[in-house]
Amino acid sequence: MMSIAVVAAAVIAFLIVWHFKGGAVATTLAMLAGCSLATVDLVTVGHSGALTATATAGVTLVTYHLALLGGLLSMPRLTLRSISPWFLLFLVSVLVLMLGRGLTSPHVVSGFIQWGSAVLAWGVGGAVAASSLRDGKPRERLIAVTIGVIVGWHGVAVGMQLLGLRAVGSVDAGDVDITRASGIAGHSGNLGKIMFVLIMILLPITRSTDRVARRWAVVTIAVSALLTGLSFSRANMAAVVVLVVLWLLLGPGISLAKRLLVPVVGIVVALPILDVLILRNEYDPDGGSRPILMETAWHQISQSLWLGVGPNNYLGVVGQYDPLAAGGLPVHSAFVLALAELGLVSAILIAAPLIGAVVVSLRRLGRRNPARSYAVALLASVPGIVLIASTGWGLLREQYLVILFFAIGYLLSAQRNAADAGGAEVKDRPYEEEHDLEPVGPASARGREPARRDNSLHRSSRRLRR
């Protein structure tokens, strides 16, 4: 009863924001809230059980799924337009394989819903970016403040864990028991994944024309990196570091001093965390049972390469002959796990739009227009995504896959719409720096000329409406 009441309150709040502020604002707030709120089950069909690979063992509707449906209802045309046909082919192929092989158990259907939600999240993220720019205002301050509140919420929980006021996890590193903060993410590894995705969205806002949004973004990114470090997750920490460093190297309008100074300060601050990470790596360089899990997964792939074992069905199949899988441990690689579950055909279909997003971003990397910030942010996140997905399976679980696809869809659509709205060539510096320059021309002429505003966004708005 409590779960239904909580979800009902969330739906009412979503509808109120939608009515007064529009679908883009309501959906943005709801999706970002999914990064911090505990998942609340509304309906469960079938027998519930232990968490498996990509979703729960039953068919569930959870808060972030409701947020996605709300985004689809509030911006249907923009959402569907942002979904690649490759994604639709992927969903059709998985559905046909499921039905053709009789894979209709609750946990398999739950896995299909998980992938369908990720595809929908990509479209909703694209719709949010397109709708914001169509209205002539990217709402960067709203996004920056919302993410700042979420990260602050996690930060308070981490502080309480460090003070012994909340339960905290740990990992064995020989004679030392390392305390790992998890915030309100449930697990230390989950905290780093959430911070990584939020930093992806925030990076372009650090070059915003809105000074308040820029400051919120910079501070929030710094706190997010610190929280990731306190989780002592090796892959997540490395992914965040690579993401930020690549942004500093490739990001538009960043001074040479900042490109050099920020990494140095970050290294000095992170020295205590690095010592613990090195200690943990020396004690467990192979990641425990990961090599054995990988060998088992490739054995299963060799038996079902083309068709896979079905979404969310890895543990059910492999657990019949492998004791680790029977105990709830899938292979610790999202790529290998997806290939084992989906098969090669469906894996290629889901990979095609992801590779396409990288190619599109590479094309915009050399251009000096507003789209470049979003292109750099997406490209800078690729090594981190590959690293996290190669060393664990958590990205395929529940809200993490959904929010990641939302972020990629948002950054990709923002590139396209910002390129249309921003014109051919613009200077790579924030609004305040650009408008602090002295105007050209005699003062008398300036006094006679009426003030003009840049209506490029409004011109793009009319084009989008047509």
BELBELQUI-V209239 format. One line per field, one symbol per residue. phi: phi as a letter, one per 30 degrees, with the letter a starting at -180 (. if undefined). psi: psi as a letter, one per 40 degrees, with the letter a starting at -180 (. if undefined). burial: # if it has 24 or more other ideal C-beta (glycine too) atoms within 12 Angstrom, else .. Layout:
phi->???
psi->???
burial->???
//
This chain:
phi->.ddddddddddddedddedccjdddddedddddddbdddcdcbbcjddaddcecaddcdbcbedddddddddddbdddddddddedddddddddddddddcidbdedddddddddddddddedddddddddddddiadhddeddddddddddddddddeddddicbdbdabdbidccddcdbiccibdddeddddddddeddedddcddcdddddddddddddddddddddhcdddddddddeddddddcddicdddddcdeddddddddedddeddddddddbdciideeddddddddddddbddcicjdicdddddddbcdddddjcdddaddddddddciddddddddedddddddddddcddccbeddedddddddddedddddddcacdddchdddddddeddddddddeddddddcidbbdcbdeddddddddcjddddddddddccdcdddddeddddd
psi->ddddddddddddddddddddeidddddddddddeediihhhdhhhahiaihaceaieihihiddddddddddddgddddddehiddddddddddddddddefgeidddddddddddddddddddddddddddddeehefdddddddddddddddddddddddeeeiiiiiihgbehhhhhiebfediddddddddddddddddddeeiehdddddddddddddddddddeefhddddddddddddddddeiiehiddddddddddddddedddddddddddddgdefbeddddddddddddddfddeaeihfedddddedehddddeehihfhdddddddddiddddddddddddddddddddedeigidddddddddddedddddddddeieddehbeddddddddddddddddddddddeadhiigiiddddeeihihiiddddddhihiihfdddddddddd.
burial->......#..##.##..##..######################........#########################..##.####.##..##.###.##....#.###############################.###################.##..#......##.#......#################################..##.#################################.#####.......#...#...#..#..##..#......#..#..##.##..##..#..#############..#.##...###############..##.###.##..##.##..##.#.#################.####################################...#.#.#.........................##..#...#..
//
